[in-house]
Amino acid sequence: SPSGQRPRLDVTTSSAPNISLSKVSAVLSDPHNGASNPKRIPGAQIRYTITAMNTGVGSASNVIVNDPLPANVTYVAGSMALNSVGLTDASDADAGAYNVGTRTLTVNVGTVAGSGGSATITFNATIN
């Protein structure tokens, strides 16, 4: 910087949580190739992985993820898990539920720690 001038510094601080969601899918198997080089064709089973990441400093509590499924897939009953722990599909005491009428998966993730804490939801679907 020219002499006599001080560089401008911007500082932003935050103690709030900041949750970002990402969703990826991978083909597990298809009716023709099985698990060997499976393709996204009707009858193929896909594994979806949703990651809720907290990039903020503060913890986020009561985080609930809702995922309405696209019309071209069918949810595989009993395949839902939160952080590798299986969940039931019913609205009951555990964190997960699948609503057949709205085709929506709902998972109560709970608290996601700040500064890079995350939670991972997985479930399977079949391509119609």
N, C-alpha and C positions, 0 to 999 in steps of 0.2 A: 504494500500500500504506500501511497505517497507520504513523505515525511509529514509529521504533524497530524495525520489522520489515524484514527484507531479503526481496526477492522470491526465490522458489524457482526455481532454474535446473536443468534436467536436460540433461545432455550425454551423448550416446551416440556412441562412436567405434567404427569397425570398419575393419579392413584386408582383410576377407574379400570374396570375390566374392559377388554376389547376382544370379543369372540369372533373368530372367522371360521367359516365352514367350507370344507372341500369334500367333493364326492367323486370317487373313481369307480370304475367297474372292470372286472376281468372275467373272461369266459372260462368256466371250469370244465365244461364238457359239451359235446353236441351229439345228436343221434347217429351221425355217420362216422365221426372220427373218435368218439369217446373223449378221453382226456389228452390224447395225443394230437397236438396242434388243432384244438377246437376252433370253430368259426361261429360268428354271430348269425345263426340261422334259426328258423323256427324249431322249437324243442330244445335249444341250447340252454344250459343253466349258467347264470351269471352270478358272480359275487360282487355285491356293492359294499364299498367301505366309505363311511362318512367320518371325517375327523373334525372335531370341534377343538380349535386351538385358541388359547387365551394369550394374546400378545401384549395385553395390558399388565400393569403392575399389580392391581388388586385382584383378589379372587372373585369369580363370578359364581353366584349361588342360584339355585333353582333354574338351571339351564335345561330347557326342553327343546328337543329337535323333532320337528314334524316333517315327514317326507312323503308327499303324495306321489304314488307310482304312476309312470306313464301307462297309457292304455295298451301298449303293445307288449307288456310283460305281466306275469302272474306271480304273486308272492309265493314263496315256498314255505308252507306252514312249518313252524318250529325251528326256523333257521336264524332267528334274530339273536344277537349277542351284544353286550356292552363290555368293552375291555376284556374280551375273550370269555366272559361269563354268560352262559345261555340264559335267555329270557323267554317267558311264555308269550303267546300271542294275545292272551286275554287281558282285559283291564282288571288287574288284580294287584296283589301286594308287591310284585316286582316292578322294575322300572320301565318295562316295555309293553306295547300293545299294538295290534294291527286291527284297523277298522275295515272290515270287508266292504261295507257300504260306500265309504268315501275313498277306499283304496289307499289309506294313509297309515304309515308307520309312525308311531309316536314313542319317543324314548326320553324319560326323565333322567338326564345325565347327572343331575345334582350339582355339586360344586366342581368347578374347574379352576385349579390354582393359577395364580398370575405368573407372569414372566416365563411363558412357554409351556404351561400346563396343558394337557390335552386329554380328550376322551375319544375312544374309537367305537363306532357302531358298525357291525357287519350284518348282512342278511343276503339271502339268495332269492333269485327270481328266475322264471323260465320265460324265454321269448315265445310269444304266441304265434 
